[in-house]
Amino acid sequence: MTKKHGCYNRKPFLDTQFVQNGWTEDGRKIVEQVPFRMSRHCEYDSRATDPGCEGCCWQKDVKDRLAILGEEDGN
């Protein structure tokens, strides 16, 4: 059995995330909520052929794109 990657069927990213924006004078973190700006899709280049990705819900989009482009092997 092939070991699946840690991101296998991960939950979708949230719309926002909390990030640190400095420190207070008494040493506490200042945290603020900001919009999520990264890609929401899997960006792993070999996900169409990597056995650790087989069956992952995030693999579907690359197979759809490859079909549209007329490429079946991911190259």
C-alpha positions in Angstrom: 0.0 0.0 0.0 1.3 3.4 -1.0 1.7 5.9 1.8 -0.4 9.0 1.3 0.9 12.5 1.8 0.0 14.6 4.8 -2.0 17.0 2.6 -4.1 14.1 1.2 -7.8 15.1 1.2 -7.1 18.1 3.4 -9.8 20.5 4.3 -10.2 23.7 2.1 -8.3 26.7 3.4 -10.2 29.3 5.3 -11.0 32.7 3.8 -8.8 34.5 6.4 -5.8 33.7 8.6 -4.3 35.1 11.8 -0.8 36.5 11.6 1.5 38.2 14.0 1.9 42.0 13.6 4.5 43.0 16.2 4.5 43.0 20.0 2.9 45.1 22.7 5.1 47.0 25.2 4.5 44.3 27.8 5.7 41.5 25.5 2.4 40.1 24.1 2.0 39.3 20.5 -0.2 41.6 18.4 -2.3 39.3 16.1 -4.6 40.4 13.3 -6.8 38.7 10.8 -5.9 39.0 7.1 -7.4 37.6 3.9 -6.0 34.3 2.6 -4.0 35.2 -0.6 -2.4 32.0 -1.6 -3.7 29.5 -4.1 -6.5 27.4 -2.7 -5.7 24.5 -5.1 -2.9 21.9 -4.9 0.2 23.2 -6.5 2.2 20.0 -6.3 3.6 19.5 -9.9 3.6 15.7 -9.8 0.2 15.1 -8.3 -1.2 13.6 -11.5 1.4 10.8 -11.4 2.5 10.5 -7.7 1.1 7.3 -6.1 0.8 9.2 -2.8 -1.8 11.5 -4.4 -3.9 8.8 -6.0 -7.5 9.3 -5.1 -7.0 12.6 -3.4 -9.9 15.1 -3.8 -7.3 17.8 -4.8 -5.9 15.7 -7.6 -9.1 16.0 -9.7 -8.5 19.5 -10.8 -5.1 18.7 -12.4 -6.6 15.7 -14.3 -9.4 18.0 -15.6 -6.9 20.6 -16.7 -4.7 18.0 -18.5 -7.7 16.7 -20.3 -8.5 20.2 -21.5 -5.0 20.7 -22.7 -4.9 17.3 -24.4 -2.2 16.0 -22.1 -2.8 12.7 -20.4 0.6 11.9 -18.7 1.2 15.2 -17.0 4.2 16.2 -19.1 
